[in-house]
Amino acid sequence: MKLYLKVWRQENRASKGDMVSYVVEGISEHMSFLEMLDLLNERLIQKGERVIEFDHDCGEGICGACGMMINGRAHGPLSGTTTCQLHMRSFKDGETVYIEPFRAAAFPVLRDLKIDRSGFDHIIQSGGYISASTGQAPESNSIPIAHETTEAAFDAAACIGCGACVATCKNSSAALFTSAKISHLILLPQGKLEAADRVIKMVSQMDAEGFGHCSNTEACEVECPQEISVLHIGRMNYQYNKALILRK
Amino acid sequence: MKQTTLMYKLVMATTGLFLCFFLIIHLLGNLQLLSPPAIAREQFNWYSHLLSGNILIKIISYVLYLSIIAHAVYALILTRLNIKAQGSQYVYDKRGQVSSWNSRNMGILGTIILIFLVIHFKDYWYVYKFGHLPLDAKGNKDLYSIVISSFQQGWYVILYELSFIALGLHLLHGFFSASRTLGLYHPKYAKVMRVFGWAYSLLITFGFMLIPLYVYFNFNSQ
């Protein structure tokens, strides 16, 4: 199949980018979206042009490295899918496809479709951990945790930190990411200990990184490749409010 | 402790919910306008007089003014921060497909409501408080006549109806959004709150919409 691409090209962080048009022929419908970009890049190399740079890693939808706006939607038109798991059969022959990087003030574009997501790392560094020394793995039944609880914690921990929630949010809020991290820790006994301190630090760090606030449009849940629930945002708010009231 | 945007959101949620509560009282009071004219005039004027004289109501009214101002001011602060957080704009943007229009445009809806409030305060609140009104048979200021005569004008009814639609859309998102900000995360009660928010928004919107239409069609046909 043949596609008309409009791809965001930007030299570096400081330069002003622009949409550049490409025509790509000979695309197989079995290719992933990233393989289609590889195909275009090979042809750009043959022509001696600079390739389109984009992030990717596992190719299985579990690492969160890839991510771009495809036809104005985070990770493209499918739900619960990362860009690497999006295949060309989701597009029509002769279609025009717009490809842009995830945009937010806290996600500066490094080059083309590559963005700097270290804002997420800083949020984790501010409190997304437990500081108790764990030592050797203990006997698994020494801390009783109900199956439903581990499942709920794991549902939150499934967040791959791709940034689609921020990219699709009209406020560029990182509330879904941060709340998923807070939820997965607080649901488990080890994570409960530092709960108040953690939520205050992580929420403050969200602001410090330049993410916007959450106005509950719930677009993030729709675009999230892992379908993380917006109810985690409710839990984060609850924990934050509780911490505000109870702190000394 | 450093202030966070989540704290500002708490101001938005609490003032918003107080205004939601006020709307119920306001609507219940206004429904007296639907009584037969002979009864409605004295009852409505008596009720208006009661509200303006009571110290408790006075305190609540100051909380109300403060809530409206805080809700608008913090909305401006948050909107400014959000615009900053967005950075560069998308060239091709279809993000609107994944969320409701009213949830994305609370600011526009709020602005319409604020403009409406200025008109509403000027035409009734200001006239009642500072204007010279004729008295009714019981000696109360005759606000009833002012209300009835203003809603006999078609354009004025349309202005109110459009404002109520904006209010309804604002409530539809605002009510549940406030509950989320305050920390409701239990799936069962989050669902209950969503349904309750819908019912509340529909009742308030159609309740308020009914009154100008009733007055317009009832009094112009006589």
Interface residues (C-beta under 8 A of the other chain):
Chain A: K6 W8 M19 M69 N71 G72 R73 A74 Y98 E100 R103 A104 A105 A106 F107 P108 V109 T168 K170 N171 S172 S173 I200 V203 S204 M206 D207 G210 F211 G212 H213 C214 S215 N216 T217 E218 A219 V222 E223 V230 L231 H232 I233 G234 R235 N237 Y238 Q239 Y240 N241 K242 L244 R247
Chain B: M1 K2 T4 T5 L6 M7 Y8 K9 L10 L78 L81 N82 K84 A85 Q86 G87 S88 Q89 Y90 V91 Y92 D93 K94 R95 Q97 V98 S99 S100 S103 R104 M106 H173 F176 S177 R180 T181 L182 G183 L184 Y185 P187 A190
